[in-house]
């Protein structure tokens, strides 16, 4: 039997947060000044081949500013869209647990001290959550609504080696279980359109996430951006960009495989217009989202329909 979340056929983040906090809640994206072990040589150099120079934080605040100043700047910008609402402090750029706990504590606390902050969201890698960090996250989880976002992208280790992820699937799975054992809410990122991936590969990743115990999922379209190593793969014919129709079909299939209580944090991502090589159709984000809604409706698909 179909369930609807207001006007959506999937359990959207907006729906979930409005029910949890009884008002609009939105994210303030921050750059904590961290780097990544996949860039500084600890694991590898150069980062994931799709990752931009700003470590996927292209819409975050500037690391040249304090957390407080970034917060004020981003909040002023967001208030043009939403006058009222509560806030999530979102450490987005690079790997946000890749530092000593004292430094993490200082930066997170500065963000949590800002007015109207009701939650903390931390984007990181599973190989950057050691015992000390896990203990600290558990401590935070007792005091504030905490979300840990983990980049998986694919369960296929061969694909992951191809884009230089720097850790195996087993590392991800072990870290996820350790976080869940501490009752920490986890959101998992996946990317559709990675070089060499078939539809079966992509949906296998969704199936894993659906049964993983994670609370949420972020679907991303692979964006090919200037200055990334993946441009070389593209020019060598190793990468074929997804069409809008292919992506929408994959999203519909992926959404149908999720359990009803899993929160869909994102159905497609953003890339800076001036850096994007393709797919160019992704720049019309609202058209894409509306087309996904229409495809779900037209094909009578809803979240949970094919969850087993």
C-alpha positions in Angstrom: 0.0 0.0 0.0 1.4 3.4 -1.0 2.5 5.8 1.6 2.9 9.6 0.9 4.9 12.1 2.7 2.8 15.2 2.2 2.9 15.7 -1.6 6.0 13.5 -2.1 6.3 9.8 -2.9 9.5 9.6 -0.8 10.5 10.4 2.7 12.1 13.8 2.1 14.5 15.6 4.5 12.2 18.6 4.6 9.2 16.4 5.7 11.3 14.7 8.3 12.8 17.9 9.8 9.4 19.7 9.9 7.9 16.8 11.8 10.9 16.6 14.2 11.2 20.3 15.0 7.7 21.6 14.0 9.1 24.3 11.8 11.5 24.9 8.8 15.0 23.7 9.5 17.9 24.4 7.0 21.6 23.8 6.8 24.4 26.3 7.1 27.4 24.9 5.2 30.8 25.5 6.7 34.4 24.9 5.9 36.2 23.9 9.1 39.7 24.3 7.5 40.4 20.5 7.4 42.1 18.5 4.7 41.8 14.9 3.7 44.1 11.9 4.1 43.5 11.2 0.4 45.1 14.5 -0.5 47.9 15.1 2.0 49.7 11.8 1.3 48.6 9.8 4.4 46.4 7.6 2.2 47.0 9.1 -1.3 47.6 12.3 -3.2 45.2 14.2 -5.3 41.9 13.0 -3.7 39.0 11.2 -5.3 39.2 11.8 -9.1 35.8 13.5 -9.1 36.4 15.8 -6.1 36.7 19.5 -6.6 39.6 21.6 -5.3 37.3 22.7 -2.4 36.7 19.1 -1.3 33.0 19.0 -2.2 32.5 22.2 -0.2 31.9 24.5 -3.2 28.9 26.0 -1.6 30.3 26.2 2.0 31.7 29.3 3.7 35.3 30.4 3.2 38.0 28.7 5.3 39.7 32.1 5.5 37.0 33.2 7.9 36.2 32.1 11.4 33.3 29.6 11.9 31.3 32.4 13.4 31.8 34.7 10.5 31.1 32.0 8.0 27.9 31.2 9.8 26.8 34.8 9.7 27.6 35.2 6.0 25.8 31.9 5.0 22.8 32.7 7.3 22.4 36.1 5.7 22.3 34.5 2.3 19.9 31.7 3.3 17.5 34.2 5.0 16.8 35.6 1.5 15.0 32.3 1.0 13.7 31.6 4.5 13.1 34.4 7.0 12.5 32.0 9.9 13.6 28.6 11.0 16.1 26.6 13.0 19.6 25.8 11.8 21.8 22.8 11.2 25.6 23.5 11.4 26.9 21.5 8.5 30.6 20.8 8.3 30.7 20.0 4.6 34.1 20.6 3.0 36.8 17.9 3.0 37.0 15.4 5.9 35.6 16.9 9.1 36.9 14.4 11.6 40.5 14.5 10.3 42.1 16.4 13.1 42.8 16.0 16.8 39.7 15.8 19.0 40.7 19.1 20.7 40.5 20.9 17.4 37.2 19.2 16.5 35.7 20.2 19.8 36.8 23.8 19.5 35.3 24.2 15.9 32.1 22.2 16.5 31.4 24.1 19.8 31.9 27.5 18.0 29.2 26.4 15.5 26.9 25.0 18.1 27.1 28.3 20.0 25.4 30.2 17.1 21.8 31.3 17.6 19.0 28.8 16.6 21.3 25.9 15.9 19.4 22.6 16.8 21.7 20.1 15.1 25.2 19.3 13.9 25.9 17.5 10.7 29.5 16.2 10.0 30.6 15.0 6.6 33.6 12.6 6.8 35.3 9.4 5.6 34.9 6.1 7.4 38.7 5.7 7.7 38.9 9.0 9.7 36.8 7.9 12.7 39.2 6.3 15.2 38.4 5.4 18.8 39.0 8.9 20.2 36.8 10.5 17.5 34.1 7.9 18.0 34.1 8.6 21.8 33.8 12.3 21.1 30.9 11.8 18.6 29.1 9.7 21.2 29.5 12.5 23.7 28.1 15.0 21.2 25.2 12.7 20.4 24.1 12.9 24.0 23.9 16.7 23.9 22.7 17.7 20.4 20.9 16.1 17.4 23.9 14.7 15.5 24.2 13.4 12.0 27.3 11.8 10.6 27.5 11.8 6.8 29.7 9.0 5.3 30.9 8.9 1.7 30.4 5.4 0.3 29.7 6.2 -3.4 29.8 2.5 -4.3 30.1 -0.9 -2.7 32.3 -2.0 -5.7 35.9 -1.9 -4.6 37.1 -2.0 -8.2 35.2 1.1 -9.1 36.4 2.7 -5.9 40.1 2.0 -6.7 39.4 3.5 -10.2 38.4 6.9 -8.7 41.0 6.7 -5.9 38.6 6.4 -2.9 41.5 5.2 -0.7 39.6 2.6 1.5 37.8 -0.7 0.9 34.2 -1.4 1.4 35.0 -3.4 4.5 36.4 -0.3 6.2 33.1 1.5 5.5 30.9 -1.3 6.7 32.9 -1.7 10.0 32.8 2.1 10.7 29.1 2.3 10.0 28.4 -0.6 12.4 30.5 1.1 15.1 28.6 4.4 14.7 25.2 2.6 14.8 26.3 0.7 17.9 26.6 4.1 19.6 23.1 5.1 18.3 24.7 7.8 16.1 22.5 8.7 13.1 24.3 8.0 9.8 23.6 9.3 6.3 25.3 7.5 3.4 26.3 9.1 0.1 26.1 7.3 -3.2 27.0 8.5 -6.7 25.3 7.4 -9.9 27.4 7.5 -13.1 30.8 6.6 -11.8 33.2 5.3 -14.6 32.6 1.6 -15.4 29.5 1.2 -13.2 26.5 -0.6 -14.7 22.9 -0.1 -13.5 23.3 -3.3 -11.6 26.4 -1.9 -9.8 24.6 1.3 -8.8 21.5 -0.4 -7.5 23.6 -3.0 -5.6 25.0 0.0 -3.6 21.4 1.3 -3.0 20.4 -2.2 -1.8 23.3 -2.3 0.7 22.4 1.2 2.0 18.7 0.2 2.3 19.6 -2.7 4.6 22.6 -1.2 6.4 20.8 0.4 9.3 21.7 3.9 8.2 19.0 6.5 8.8 19.4 8.5 5.6 20.7 8.5 2.0 22.1 11.1 -0.3 21.8 10.3 -4.0 24.3 12.2 -6.2 24.7 12.5 -9.9 28.3 12.4 -11.0 29.3 15.9 -12.0 32.4 16.2 -14.2 34.2 19.4 -13.1 37.1 21.3 -14.5 40.4 20.8 -12.7 39.5 17.3 -11.5 41.4 14.1 -12.4 38.3 12.5 -13.8 38.5 14.9 -16.8 41.3 12.8 -18.1 39.2 9.6 -17.8 36.5 11.4 -19.7 38.8 12.5 -22.5 40.1 8.9 -22.8 36.6 7.6 -23.3 36.5 5.8 -19.9 33.5 7.8 -18.7 30.1 8.2 -20.3 27.9 10.9 -18.6 24.4 9.9 -17.7 21.4 11.4 -19.6 18.6 13.0 -17.6 16.3 10.1 -18.6 18.8 7.5 -17.4 19.4 9.3 -14.1 15.7 9.7 -13.4 15.1 6.1 -14.1 17.9 5.1 -11.7 16.5 7.4 -9.0 13.0 5.9 -9.3 14.3 2.4 -9.0 16.6 3.4 -6.1 13.9 5.2 -4.2 11.5 2.2 -4.5 14.2 -0.1 -2.9 14.5 2.0 0.3 12.6 1.3 3.5 9.9 3.8 4.3 11.6 5.1 7.4 14.9 6.0 5.6 15.2 9.7 5.0 16.1 10.9 1.5 18.4 13.8 2.2 19.1 14.5 -1.5 18.0 13.3 -4.9 20.6 15.1 -6.9 23.6 17.4 -6.1 24.8 20.7 -7.3 28.0 21.8 -9.1 29.2 25.4 -9.7 28.1 26.4 -13.1 31.5 27.9 -14.0 33.3 24.6 -13.3 30.8 22.1 -14.7 31.8 20.2 -17.9 28.7 17.9 -17.7 26.0 16.8 -17.6 24.8 20.3 -18.3 21.1 19.3 -17.8 21.9 19.0 -14.1 22.1 22.8 -13.8 18.3 23.0 -14.0 17.9 21.4 -10.6 14.3 22.2 -10.0 13.3 20.8 -13.5 15.1 17.6 -12.6 13.4 17.3 -9.2 10.0 18.0 -10.8 10.7 15.4 -13.5 11.6 12.8 -10.8 8.3 13.6 -9.0 6.4 13.2 -12.3 8.2 9.9 -13.2 7.4 8.5 -9.7 3.7 9.4 -10.2 3.5 8.3 -13.9 5.0 4.9 -13.1 3.2 4.5 -9.7 6.5 4.2 -7.8 6.9 5.1 -4.1 9.6 4.7 -1.5 9.4 1.2 -0.1 7.4 -0.4 -3.0 10.3 -2.8 -3.8 12.0 -2.9 -0.4 12.5 -6.5 0.7 
